[in-house]
Amino acid sequence: MPASPPPPAEGHAEARAYAELLAAGPRILVVGSGWHFLSGISYYTCRLSNALAERYEVGAVLMRRLLPARLYPGRARVGHSLAELRYAEDVRVFDGVDWWALPSLLRAVKFLRRFRPDVLVLQWWTGAVLHSYLVLAVAARRLGIRVVVEFHEVQDTGEAQRRWAARYVQRCIRPLLRRTDGVVVHSRYDEAALAEAYDLAAVPAEVALHGPFDHHLPDRPVREPGDDVCRLLFFGTIRPYKGLEDLIEAFADLGPQYHLTVVGETWEGWNLPGRMIEESPVRDRITFVNRYVTDGEVNEFFAGADVVVLPYRRSSASGPLHIAMSHGLPVVVTAVGGLVEAAEHYSGTVFVPAEEPAELREAITLAAGLTGRRHADPSSWGRTVDAYSRLLSRIGIAQDPSPADSSTSSNQTLPLLSPDLR
């Protein structure tokens, strides 16, 4: 690590700015999905940034245009205003970086130099951002900034099925990982999967369970009292690994006291669930909303549900699961990947094996018995921030022992960044 340069001369404007930096707590710059190509990672990046801002000084760099819109599964809605969530006023946001890099990536590097973070946190979920992340990581390391990568999964399932995309990520992510000082994952399952894919034994890692998605709460009750129909909800993009076809098969054997609503945008050309819905013998008890819905609609769909069913065949994490838990709803979820750790302490959880429609049907009837009360969501953004705090300490970022009062904190790494004051 480079030696710390001396501070500017006393009385100089730069000296005052330097002193202010020393008095402040650690700075974190979060990089992740923006609102233009809206996805669950867009919401997560915003919620994480806002949560970290309760304890640290935080900035955000948003990946604006991830790839040519014609190649994006949700291309029809790219750029549409569907989200109501916003960054906190004290989070400085650069929006954003485009896949063709120039000039947006150079502007992002300039933003990085001006913000002068102690830590650069890269949200990893798709190879489309890899070249941009590598440039930001190189720029950060040259400035003495630590680099942390938060893995939402090792590689997107759709990309992994394309040989050229899988090879690109496997080869080109290694230069990024060589510049990585710390890693964050959402579960022990993800930690093991990451260790199997890449040799990161020497890199400090922390498990930060996914925080609640409680921004999706209704302003008013939607359900009418006295309704004796149990309303099931499947929510999320429709992809091969989501297992929706297992739910449609199971639902056909449930009685008339059940109704199913499927809300989701079809990705990867996975039209089998849609065909099964149209051909289902109980089609009259299935509502199919085949699109990406607005935040207001999300609120209403969850407020109108009794049980949320997520029959995934594999998964590292699930935004719909956390929306369901924030609503206090019973949830039937397959015991795969990181979902077990995410939902094992939630009293409304009924676990079920993957790809077993008969057992899924039985689990739904069990979950119906858990309705009528609000289950407490065990997830917490405070615990997520605590995990980050532990990781920052492990990679050498000094922190104020009283995070709520940053006025007396001492940041030992800021002198490494003082060349940006010149």
QUIHUTA-V166543 format. One record per residue. SS is DSSP state (helix for helix, strand for strand, loop for the rest). PHI is phi in whole degrees, -180 to 180 (* if undefined). D_FIRST is the distance of its C-alpha to the first C-alpha in whole Angstrom. Layout:
# QUIHUTA-V166543
{{SS PHI D_FIRST} {SS PHI D_FIRST}}
This chain:
# QUIHUTA-V166543
{{loop * 0} {loop -65 4} {loop -69 7} {loop -75 9} {loop -75 12} {loop -68 16} {loop -71 18} {loop -61 21} {loop -61 24} {loop -62 26} {loop 94 29} {loop -73 27} {helix -59 27} {helix -68 23} {helix -65 23} {helix -66 25} {helix -65 23} {helix -64 20} {helix -64 22} {helix -64 23} {helix -63 20} {helix -65 19} {helix -78 22} {loop -83 22} {loop -77 21} {loop -57 18} {strand -106 18} {strand -126 19} {strand -113 20} {strand -95 22} {strand -119 23} {strand -167 26} {strand -68 30} {loop -92 32} {loop -89 36} {loop -67 37} {loop -103 37} {loop -69 38} {loop -155 37} {helix -60 36} {helix -69 32} {helix -62 33} {helix -67 34} {helix -63 32} {helix -59 29} {helix -68 31} {helix -64 32} {helix -63 28} {helix -60 27} {helix -66 30} {helix -68 29} {helix -62 26} {loop -67 27} {loop -70 29} {loop -124 26} {loop -128 23} {strand -88 23} {strand -128 23} {strand -126 24} {strand -140 25} {strand -112 25} {strand -101 28} {strand -79 29} {strand -85 32} {strand -110 34} {loop -77 33} {loop -167 35} {loop -54 38} {helix -56 41} {helix -66 43} {helix -93 41} {loop -88 40} {loop -56 43} {loop -101 43} {helix -60 44} {helix -67 47} {helix -110 45} {loop -56 42} {loop 86 41} {loop -77 44} {loop -87 43} {loop -113 44} {loop -98 41} {loop -104 42} {loop -67 39} {loop -135 36} {loop -73 33} {loop -61 33} {loop -61 34} {loop -90 30} {loop -97 28} {strand -80 27} {strand -120 28} {strand -109 28} {strand -128 30} {strand -173 30} {strand -107 28} {strand -104 31} {loop -62 31} {loop -84 32} {loop 77 28} {loop -95 30} {loop -92 30} {helix -62 29} {helix -68 25} {helix -65 24} {helix -68 25} {helix -66 23} {helix -64 20} {helix -64 22} {helix -62 22} {helix -58 19} {helix -66 18} {helix -72 20} {helix -73 20} {loop 53 16} {loop -74 16} {loop -84 13} {strand -137 14} {strand -104 16} {strand -109 19} {strand -102 21} {strand -81 24} {strand -106 25} {loop -149 29} {loop -151 30} {helix -69 29} {helix -62 30} {helix -100 27} {helix -61 25} {helix -64 24} {helix -68 23} {helix -62 21} {helix -64 19} {helix -63 19} {helix -64 18} {helix -66 15} {helix -62 14} {helix -62 14} {helix -65 12} {helix -64 9} {helix -65 9} {loop -94 10} {loop 81 7} {loop -91 10} {strand -71 10} {strand -121 13} {strand -121 16} {strand -113 19} {strand -100 23} {strand -91 25} {loop -87 29} {loop -167 30} {loop -64 29} {loop -155 31} {loop -57 34} {helix -63 37} {helix -67 39} {helix -67 36} {helix -63 36} {loop -81 39} {loop -103 39} {helix -56 38} {helix -66 36} {helix -70 34} {helix -63 33} {helix -66 32} {helix -59 30} {helix -66 28} {helix -60 28} {helix -85 26} {helix -86 24} {helix -76 23} {helix -64 21} {helix -60 18} {helix -69 18} {helix -67 17} {helix -66 15} {loop -102 12} {loop -96 14} {loop -94 12} {strand -158 16} {strand -132 19} {strand -121 22} {strand -130 26} {loop -95 29} {loop -163 31} {helix -63 31} {helix -59 33} {helix -65 30} {helix -62 27} {helix -68 30} {helix -64 30} {helix -67 27} {helix -65 26} {helix -71 29} {helix -79 28} {loop -138 24} {loop -84 23} {loop -122 20} {loop -60 21} {loop -87 17} {loop -96 16} {strand -57 17} {strand -134 21} {strand -132 23} {strand -93 27} {loop -118 27} {loop -58 31} {loop -55 32} {loop -76 33} {loop -70 37} {loop -102 38} {loop -86 41} {loop -76 41} {loop -95 44} {loop -118 46} {loop -75 50} {loop -83 51} {loop -150 55} {loop -70 56} {loop -106 57} {loop -71 59} {loop -86 63} {loop -67 64} {loop 84 66} {loop -79 65} {loop -93 66} {loop -92 64} {strand -88 60} {strand -97 58} {strand -96 55} {strand -132 52} {strand -107 50} {strand -136 47} {loop 132 44} {loop -58 44} {strand -98 46} {loop -135 45} {helix -55 46} {helix -80 43} {helix -76 45} {loop 70 48} {helix -60 50} {helix -63 53} {helix -66 53} {helix -68 54} {helix -63 57} {helix -65 58} {helix -66 58} {helix -64 59} {loop -62 62} {loop -100 64} {loop -88 63} {loop -75 66} {loop -69 67} {loop -81 66} {strand -116 62} {strand -132 61} {strand -117 58} {strand -116 55} {strand -111 53} {strand -123 50} {loop 179 48} {loop -96 47} {strand -75 48} {loop -119 45} {loop 57 45} {loop 65 48} {loop -83 49} {loop -96 53} {helix -57 54} {helix -59 54} {helix -64 55} {helix -67 58} {helix -65 59} {helix -64 59} {helix -64 62} {helix -95 64} {loop -65 63} {loop -68 67} {loop -115 65} {helix -55 64} {helix -70 66} {helix -108 63} {strand -123 60} {strand -105 59} {strand -118 56} {strand -110 54} {loop -94 52} {loop -164 49} {loop -83 46} {loop -98 48} {loop -74 47} {helix -60 45} {helix -62 49} {helix -70 50} {helix -56 47} {helix -55 48} {helix -71 52} {helix -64 52} {helix -74 50} {helix -67 52} {loop -93 55} {loop -100 54} {loop -102 55} {strand -140 53} {strand -101 50} {strand -119 50} {strand -128 47} {loop -90 48} {loop -57 44} {loop -94 44} {loop -161 41} {loop -176 38} {loop -91 34} {loop -154 35} {loop -146 38} {helix -63 38} {helix -58 42} {helix -61 42} {helix -75 40} {helix -66 42} {helix -62 45} {helix -68 44} {helix -64 43} {loop -81 47} {loop 75 48} {loop -88 50} {strand -60 51} {strand -137 48} {strand -99 49} {strand -140 46} {strand -72 46} {loop -85 44} {loop -127 41} {loop 52 37} {loop -82 36} {helix -68 39} {helix -64 40} {helix -67 37} {helix -70 37} {helix -119 41} {loop -67 42} {loop -101 42} {loop -96 44} {loop -67 48} {loop -93 49} {strand -87 47} {strand -122 50} {strand -85 48} {strand -148 50} {loop -66 49} {loop -76 48} {loop 61 51} {loop -130 53} {helix -56 56} {helix -66 58} {helix -70 56} {helix -64 54} {helix -62 58} {helix -65 58} {helix -65 55} {helix -64 56} {helix -66 59} {helix -66 57} {helix -65 55} {helix -60 58} {loop -76 59} {loop -97 56} {loop -78 56} {loop 95 58} {loop -148 55} {loop -94 51} {loop -87 49} {loop -76 46} {loop -78 43} {loop -82 40} {loop -76 37} {loop -156 35} {helix -71 32} {helix -61 31} {helix -69 30} {helix -62 28} {helix -65 26} {helix -60 26} {helix -63 25} {helix -65 22} {helix -60 21} {helix -63 21} {helix -67 18} {helix -60 16} {helix -63 17} {helix -68 16} {loop -98 12} {loop 93 12} {loop -95 13} {loop -69 16} {loop -133 19} {loop -69 22} {loop -63 25} {loop -118 27} {loop -56 26} {loop -69 30} {loop -123 29} {helix -84 26} {helix -68 27} {helix -111 26} {loop -74 22} {loop -124 19} {loop -110 16} {loop -78 13} {loop -93 10} {helix -61 13} {helix -57 12} {helix -67 9} {helix -99 12} {helix -66 14} {helix -57 14} {helix -70 16} {helix -81 19} {loop -83 20}}
